[in-house]
Amino acid sequence: MTVPDSVTPWWQQLWQHQKENLLLVLLAIVLALVIRGWVAEPRFIPSDSMLPTLHVGDRLLVEKISYQLHTPQPGDIVVFQPPQILQQAGYGADQAFIKRVIARSGQTVQVHKGQVWVDGQPLTEPYVAELPAYEWGPYPVPEHCLFVMGDNRNNSNDSHIWGFLPERNVIGRAWVRFWPLDRWGRVTAPAIGTRLEQTAPLG
């Protein structure tokens, strides 16, 4: 007995009925991978180093496009892969950090008497939890590097401990906090100001 040509095998029937759905699922997966790799990705805050700006458990969208067009600016809150010195200390390359950019290459940074100074001028920083209780610098920021700090100055594993951050390690900028819902909204990055009427520290 032969099977009539008009009888289509069940797997071909299933494919004909479901191929559009399967193609849509495949397209969704590809788009998700592209978006995560090149546009944005979710991250959560695991520590209190960015208090009071960001809290433990906050969930953010990290936007990746901006820094394809320009370098991070002072005041930006950036997410980055740990530099080599931290990886040598046991941090994984995929263990992202989040800090605020304080200075770019070519600028000189000093922490003196509870004040952060950039190029000899004290910064106005209304976002910090408390003033830094340590001394650091002055040191120039090397080429293609950043100086980054946590807003919780005395409880942050940042540039004052491990040095300068290579720009190539930056993943993106903190863009939108989507959890918790009562604090949903854009993560603002105020421009870092200086009080020009003051003079440079004497050391």
N, C-alpha and C positions, 0 to 999 in steps of 0.2 A: 504494500500500500504506500502510495506516495503522498507527501504533504502538498496540498494545493499552493500555488504561488501566492494566492490571496491571503494565506495565513501567515501573519508576521510573528516571529518568535517573541516571547514575553519580554525578554531583555531589551529588544529593540523598541517594543511598545513603551516600556518604562522610560527608556532614554528619550523617546519622542515627546512624552508627556512631561518629563522632569528636566529636560536639558536647559530650558530657559531659567528655571529656578537654580539649577546647579551653576550655570554661568553667572547668575547674579551673585550667588554666594562667593564664587571664585573672585569676581570683580571686587566685592566688598572686602575680601581678605587682602587682595593686592593693594587696594586703596588705603586700608588701615595700616599696612606695612609702610607704604610710601609716606603717609601722613606722619606716622610715628618717627620714621627715619629722617624726614626732611622738613616737616612743618611744625608739629607740636607733639608733646607726649606728656602723660600724667606723671606726677611725682608727689611724694608725701614728705612731710617734715618730721624727721626722727628725733630731733634734739631741740633744746631750748636756746641754742646759740644765736638765733635771730629774734629773740624776744626784745621788745614788745611787738615788733612788726609781724612776725610769724610765730605761731604757736605749735607745740608738739601735736601731731596728728592732722594739721592742716594739709589739704590736698590741693595741688596746683596744676595748672597747665603751663608747661614750659614751651615758649615760642622760639623757634629756631631760625626763622628767615631773616630777621633783622641783622644778625651779625654776619650774614653773607654779604650785606651791603655796607656795613660800617663796623668799626670796632666798638666794644663795650665802652660806655661813658661813665664817669664818676657819678655815683648815686644809683646806678643800675644794680638790681639784685640778680646775680647770675648763678646758674647751676653748672657745675663743672666736674670733670673726672679728676680724681686726686693726682697731684703731681708725683713725679718719680720718687721723691723723698718719702712721701706718705705710703706709696706702694711698697717701698723697701721696708717700711715699718709695719707692714701687714695689712694695709687697706687694699681691697680689691679694686681693680681698674674700673669695675662697673658700680662701685660704691660712691654715688654722686654726693657732692657737697654743695651747699648753698651759702653764699656770702654777698656782701655789698662791695661794689667797686669803690675804692677810695682814691686811687691815683693810677695814671697810665704811664707808659714808658716815657722817659725824659723828665718826669717830675720827681721831686725829692720829698720823702716822707719822714716825719719824726713824731714820736709820741713822747710828750714831756709835760710833767706836772698835771696829769689828767686831761691833757688836750692833744688832739691830733692836728698836726701842722703839715701843710703841703706847700712846697716852694716858699717856705718861710712865713706863711700866713695860717692863722688858726681857723679850723673849720667850724661852721655853725651846723650842729647835728641834733636837731630836735627829736630824732627817732631812736636814740640810744637808750638802753635800759639804765646804764650808769656810766660814769666817767671811767676811763681805763686807769687801773691802779698799778701800772708798770711803765718803765722807760724803754724806748726803742729808737734806734737811729741817731742822727739822720742818715738815710741811705737813698741813693738814686734808684729809680725803677728801671731795670734793664730794658733793652729793646725787645719788642714783641712780648712784653710781660705786663702783669697787672699787680697792684697791691690791693688785697681784699681783706675785709674784716667782718666779723659778726656784729650785729647791733647790740648783743649782750656781751659787751666788750671784755668782761672779766671771766666769762665762761664760754669762750669760743676758740676752737682749734683753727686758727687762721694764719695770715701771712706774718704776723708778729712772732709766730712760733716756728713755722716751717719755711718762710721765705716767699718769694714772688711766684705768681701763678702764670705759667705760659699761656698766651692767648689761645693756642691751639687746643688746650684742654677744655675750653668753654663749650658747653652743650647748647645753651640758650639762656634766655632771660625769663625770670618769673613773670608771668603775664596775668593769669586769672586764678583766683582762689575759688574753687567750686565746692569745697566742703570745709567746715560745716556751713549749712545753708544760711544760718543767721549772720555769717560774715562773708557771704558770697560777694564777689566783685573783683575789679582789677586790682592788681598789686601795684601801687603807685611807687614811683622812684623819683622823689624830689631831687632837684639839682642841689649838689653840695655847694654851700656858700662859704665865703671867707669873710672875715672881719678885717678889712684892709687898714683900719685905723691902728691896729696893733702891730707890734714889731716882732721880728723873729725871736725864738727862744735863744737863751745864751748857753744852754747846755747844763 
